[in-house]
Amino acid sequence: PSRSASASATAWLPGIGDLTDRGIVADYVRHPSALENLTLETLMVEADAALRAGNYAEADRTLTAVNAVLDAYAAGDPAPFYAHPLAADYFAIVESALAAGIMPQKIVVDGEGATVWGWEGSAVLVEVVFEREEEGWRGE
């Protein structure tokens, strides 16, 4: 896939002692990186972006997809991400991104295409465009 660097990720955090004293350890604890976790996380990132932009219809559509997955999972559905078309797209895109060596952080689906921003073995955020094909999503 073709990639373009868009930003480098740097963060300043207080020392681990200060953070643990305050109970703030999320940035020091390994985040779940399973396909399912990343799919739900990227859906929620998109819902947050839509809310912040005042696009409430898009936020509602995205949160509806998240809820459909969670409801299907709670009901014992063996394939809960297929409970909603948007969730199924995100699941397939995350799966394709991981296969290409990209840890997705944000996904925007636009019709037959999607843009994925993620890490590719460094602190540089890459942008990859994926296209929907008959056999699934493919990065370019």
C-alpha positions in Angstrom: 0.0 0.0 0.0 1.1 3.6 -0.6 1.5 5.6 2.5 2.2 9.2 3.4 3.5 10.5 6.7 1.2 13.0 8.2 2.4 13.7 11.7 4.7 12.4 14.3 3.4 11.2 17.6 5.0 12.7 20.6 3.6 13.1 24.1 4.8 14.5 27.3 3.7 12.6 30.4 4.6 13.2 34.0 6.7 10.5 35.7 5.1 7.1 36.4 5.2 7.8 40.1 3.1 11.0 39.7 0.7 9.2 37.4 0.2 6.1 39.6 -0.3 8.4 42.7 -3.2 10.0 40.8 -4.5 6.7 39.3 -3.7 7.8 35.7 -2.0 4.8 34.1 -3.8 4.3 30.8 -0.8 5.6 28.8 1.5 3.1 30.5 -0.7 0.1 30.3 -0.7 -1.8 27.1 -3.9 -1.2 25.1 -5.8 -4.2 23.7 -4.8 -4.7 20.1 -7.1 -7.5 19.0 -9.0 -7.0 15.8 -12.3 -6.6 17.7 -10.9 -4.1 20.2 -9.4 -2.0 17.4 -12.6 -2.1 15.4 -14.7 -0.8 18.3 -12.1 1.8 19.2 -11.9 3.2 15.7 -15.7 3.4 15.5 -15.8 5.3 18.8 -13.0 7.6 17.6 -15.2 8.4 14.5 -18.3 9.0 16.7 -16.3 11.4 18.9 -15.0 13.3 15.8 -18.6 13.6 14.5 -19.8 14.8 17.9 -17.1 17.4 18.1 -17.9 18.6 14.6 -21.6 19.0 15.4 -22.5 16.2 13.0 -25.0 14.5 15.3 -26.6 12.3 12.6 -23.2 10.8 11.8 -22.4 10.4 15.5 -25.7 8.6 16.0 -25.2 6.3 13.0 -21.7 5.3 14.3 -22.9 4.8 17.9 -25.8 2.8 16.5 -23.3 0.5 14.8 -21.3 0.1 18.1 -24.5 -0.7 20.0 -25.5 -3.2 17.4 -22.2 -5.0 17.8 -22.4 -5.0 21.6 -26.0 -6.2 21.6 -25.1 -9.0 19.2 -22.1 -10.0 21.3 -24.3 -10.0 24.5 -26.8 -12.2 22.7 -24.0 -14.7 21.9 -23.8 -14.0 18.1 -20.6 -15.6 16.9 -20.1 -12.8 14.3 -21.3 -9.7 16.1 -19.6 -7.2 13.7 -22.0 -8.3 11.0 -25.0 -7.0 13.0 -24.5 -3.6 11.3 -23.1 -2.7 7.8 -20.9 0.1 9.1 -19.4 -2.1 11.8 -18.8 -4.9 9.2 -16.9 -2.4 7.0 -14.8 -1.2 9.9 -14.1 -4.8 10.9 -12.9 -5.7 7.4 -10.9 -2.5 7.1 -9.1 -3.0 10.4 -8.4 -6.6 9.4 -6.9 -5.5 6.1 -4.9 -2.7 7.8 -3.4 -5.2 10.3 -2.5 -7.6 7.5 -0.6 -4.7 5.9 1.3 -4.0 9.1 -0.7 -0.9 10.1 -2.1 -0.4 13.6 -5.2 1.7 12.8 -6.0 4.7 14.9 -8.7 6.5 12.9 -10.8 5.4 10.0 -13.2 7.4 7.8 -15.4 5.5 5.4 -16.6 7.4 2.4 -18.8 5.2 0.1 -16.5 2.7 -1.7 -13.4 4.1 -0.1 -11.9 4.6 3.3 -8.9 6.5 4.7 -7.0 4.9 7.5 -4.5 6.7 9.8 -2.3 4.4 11.8 1.1 3.5 13.0 3.4 1.4 10.9 6.2 0.4 13.2 7.2 3.9 14.2 5.9 7.0 15.9 5.0 8.5 12.5 1.3 8.4 11.6 0.7 7.1 8.1 -2.4 7.7 5.9 -3.5 4.8 3.7 -6.5 4.8 1.3 -8.5 1.6 1.1 -10.9 0.7 -1.6 -13.8 -1.8 -1.4 -13.4 -4.7 -3.8 -15.5 -7.8 -4.3 -13.2 -9.8 -2.0 -12.9 -7.1 0.7 -11.1 -3.9 1.4 -7.6 -3.4 -0.1 -5.1 -0.7 0.8 -3.4 1.4 -1.9 
